[in-house]
Amino acid sequence: MDFLISSAHAQQGGAAGGGMIEFLIMIAIFFAIMYFLIIRPQSKRAKEHRAMVEALSKGDEVVTNGGLLGKVTDVGENFMRVELADGVVVIVQRQAVSAVMPKGTMKDL
């Protein structure tokens, strides 16, 4: 059976515990890096978007995820009406708003 397990590897015995601790420390460092580079910034952006959507009100000029620029005419709990041009009103989900533009942006076009 010596051809399956080398004699030198079998005699190390105590060194395996130190390798395990180093492995666990490396995994913890990896998760810390993932948290600070990926998870934390993403949750911060989601929190900012949620605050922006909750603050929407009548008269705000918004850009939707589809790229439509319009003025909010009515705000409901989940949906809102956005006027894209004179007489052109669409109903959009509040979550579909990607940005609130400064007042007068539509007049500049």
C-alpha positions as CSV (number, residue, x, y, z in Angstrom):
1,M,0.0,0.0,0.0
2,D,3.0,2.3,0.1
3,F,2.4,3.3,-3.6
4,L,-0.8,5.1,-2.6
5,I,0.5,7.2,0.3
6,S,4.1,8.4,0.3
7,S,6.0,7.7,3.6
8,A,7.2,11.3,3.9
9,H,3.7,12.7,3.7
10,A,2.3,10.2,6.3
11,Q,5.0,11.2,8.8
12,Q,4.2,14.9,8.7
13,G,1.1,14.5,10.9
14,G,1.3,17.8,13.0
15,A,1.9,20.1,10.1
16,A,-1.6,19.6,8.7
17,G,-3.2,21.6,11.6
18,G,-1.0,24.7,10.8
19,G,-2.0,24.5,7.1
20,M,-5.7,24.4,8.0
21,I,-5.4,27.6,10.1
22,E,-3.6,29.4,7.3
23,F,-6.3,28.2,4.9
24,L,-9.1,29.5,7.1
25,I,-7.3,32.9,7.5
26,M,-6.9,33.1,3.7
27,I,-10.7,32.4,3.2
28,A,-11.6,35.1,5.8
29,I,-9.3,37.6,4.0
30,F,-11.0,36.6,0.7
31,F,-14.5,37.2,2.1
32,A,-13.4,40.6,3.6
33,I,-12.1,41.7,0.2
34,M,-15.3,40.6,-1.5
35,Y,-17.4,42.5,1.1
36,F,-15.5,45.8,0.7
37,L,-15.1,45.6,-3.1
38,I,-18.5,44.2,-4.2
39,I,-21.2,43.8,-1.6
40,R,-20.8,47.1,0.3
41,P,-20.8,49.4,-2.7
42,Q,-23.7,47.6,-4.3
43,S,-25.8,47.9,-1.2
44,K,-24.9,51.6,-0.9
45,R,-26.1,52.2,-4.5
46,A,-29.3,50.3,-3.8
47,K,-29.9,52.4,-0.7
48,E,-29.4,55.6,-2.6
49,H,-31.7,54.5,-5.4
50,R,-34.4,53.5,-2.9
51,A,-34.2,57.0,-1.2
52,M,-34.4,58.7,-4.7
53,V,-37.5,56.7,-5.6
54,E,-39.2,57.5,-2.3
55,A,-38.5,61.2,-2.7
56,L,-40.1,61.4,-6.2
57,S,-42.9,64.0,-6.4
58,K,-45.1,65.8,-9.0
59,G,-43.1,68.1,-11.2
60,D,-39.8,66.3,-11.0
61,E,-38.0,65.6,-14.3
62,V,-36.8,62.1,-14.5
63,V,-35.0,59.6,-16.8
64,T,-36.3,56.1,-16.9
65,N,-34.2,52.9,-17.3
66,G,-35.4,52.9,-20.9
67,G,-33.9,56.3,-21.5
68,L,-37.1,58.3,-21.7
69,L,-36.9,61.8,-20.3
70,G,-40.1,63.2,-18.9
71,K,-41.9,65.2,-16.2
72,V,-43.8,63.5,-13.4
73,T,-47.5,64.4,-13.5
74,D,-48.9,62.0,-10.9
75,V,-47.3,59.7,-8.3
76,G,-48.9,56.6,-6.9
77,E,-47.7,53.9,-4.5
78,N,-46.1,51.7,-7.2
79,F,-46.7,53.6,-10.5
80,M,-46.5,57.1,-11.7
81,R,-47.5,59.1,-14.8
82,V,-44.7,60.7,-16.8
83,E,-45.4,63.3,-19.5
84,L,-42.9,62.9,-22.3
85,A,-44.2,65.6,-24.6
86,D,-47.3,67.7,-24.8
87,G,-50.2,65.2,-24.5
88,V,-48.0,62.1,-24.4
89,V,-48.3,60.5,-21.0
90,V,-47.0,57.1,-20.0
91,I,-47.4,55.0,-16.9
92,V,-44.1,53.8,-15.4
93,Q,-43.1,51.9,-12.3
94,R,-41.5,54.0,-9.7
95,Q,-38.5,51.6,-9.6
96,A,-37.9,52.2,-13.3
97,V,-36.6,55.7,-12.7
98,S,-32.8,55.8,-13.0
99,A,-32.1,59.5,-12.3
100,V,-33.8,62.7,-11.3
101,M,-32.7,65.6,-13.6
102,P,-32.4,69.2,-12.6
103,K,-35.4,71.4,-13.2
104,G,-35.5,72.9,-16.7
105,T,-33.7,70.0,-18.4
106,M,-36.6,69.3,-20.8
107,K,-36.8,73.0,-21.8
108,D,-33.1,73.0,-22.8
109,L,-33.9,70.4,-25.6
